[in-house]
Amino acid sequence: MLLRSALLLLVLSTPALAADPQDLAKSKNCFACHGLDNKIVGPAWKDVAARFNGQKGAEQLLADKIKNGSSGTWGAVPMPPNPVSDAEAAQLAKWILTRKY
């Protein structure tokens, strides 16, 4: 019974990931600066996918950039840190890398 209670507490305290990564991106205001196929302030996600697909560690690299911010990769305008959990950043990075280019 104690184990069951501990597992239930763990499940209830773990934030759920969005069923659709695009909905997560919308909820985190990612579309304010990035388009699926077009540059806004930051690069289009298809361009990010084209640059990083096939690169070793790309998913973790992008997750870190999403969570902690980045500068210099796409020009002078920095990307600020985003209020996402590690799991959300990983989910977004994985989704970005699936964009067609």
C-alpha positions in Angstrom: 0.0 0.0 0.0 2.9 2.4 0.8 4.5 1.7 -2.6 1.1 2.3 -4.4 0.7 5.6 -2.5 4.3 6.6 -3.4 3.8 5.8 -7.1 0.5 7.8 -7.1 2.2 10.8 -5.6 5.0 10.6 -8.1 2.6 10.4 -11.0 0.5 13.3 -9.7 3.5 15.5 -9.1 5.1 14.9 -12.5 4.0 17.5 -15.1 2.2 16.0 -18.1 3.6 16.6 -21.5 1.4 18.1 -24.2 -0.1 15.4 -26.4 0.8 17.5 -29.4 4.3 19.2 -29.4 2.9 21.9 -31.7 0.3 22.8 -29.0 3.2 22.9 -26.5 5.1 25.3 -28.7 2.0 27.5 -29.1 1.5 27.5 -25.3 5.1 28.5 -24.7 4.8 31.3 -27.3 7.5 29.8 -29.5 5.5 30.9 -32.6 6.0 34.5 -31.7 9.6 34.2 -33.0 9.7 31.0 -35.1 7.6 29.8 -38.0 7.2 26.3 -39.2 8.5 27.2 -42.7 9.4 30.9 -42.4 11.8 33.0 -40.4 10.2 35.5 -38.0 12.7 36.8 -35.4 14.4 33.4 -35.2 14.9 30.8 -37.9 12.1 28.6 -39.3 12.0 25.2 -37.6 12.5 23.5 -41.0 15.8 25.4 -41.2 16.8 24.3 -37.6 16.0 20.7 -38.6 18.1 21.0 -41.7 21.1 22.4 -39.8 21.0 19.9 -36.9 19.5 16.7 -38.3 22.1 13.9 -38.3 24.4 15.8 -35.9 25.4 13.7 -32.9 23.6 14.9 -29.8 21.4 17.3 -31.7 18.3 16.6 -29.7 20.0 17.4 -26.4 21.8 20.4 -27.9 18.5 21.9 -29.1 16.8 21.1 -25.8 19.5 23.0 -23.9 19.2 26.0 -26.3 15.4 26.0 -25.8 15.6 25.9 -22.1 18.7 28.1 -21.5 18.7 30.4 -24.5 21.3 30.8 -27.2 23.1 33.4 -29.1 25.3 33.6 -32.2 24.0 30.5 -34.0 21.6 32.3 -36.3 22.9 35.9 -36.1 23.1 38.7 -33.6 19.6 38.4 -32.1 19.8 36.1 -29.0 17.1 33.6 -28.1 16.2 34.1 -24.4 15.8 31.2 -22.0 12.3 29.7 -22.1 10.2 28.7 -19.1 10.1 25.0 -20.0 10.9 21.9 -18.0 13.6 19.5 -19.1 11.0 17.1 -20.4 9.2 19.9 -22.4 12.5 21.1 -23.9 13.3 17.5 -25.0 9.8 17.1 -26.5 10.1 20.4 -28.4 13.6 19.5 -29.6 12.5 16.1 -30.9 9.6 17.7 -32.7 11.6 20.4 -34.3 14.0 17.8 -35.7 11.1 16.1 -37.4 10.3 19.2 -39.5 10.7 18.7 -43.2 13.3 20.7 -45.0 
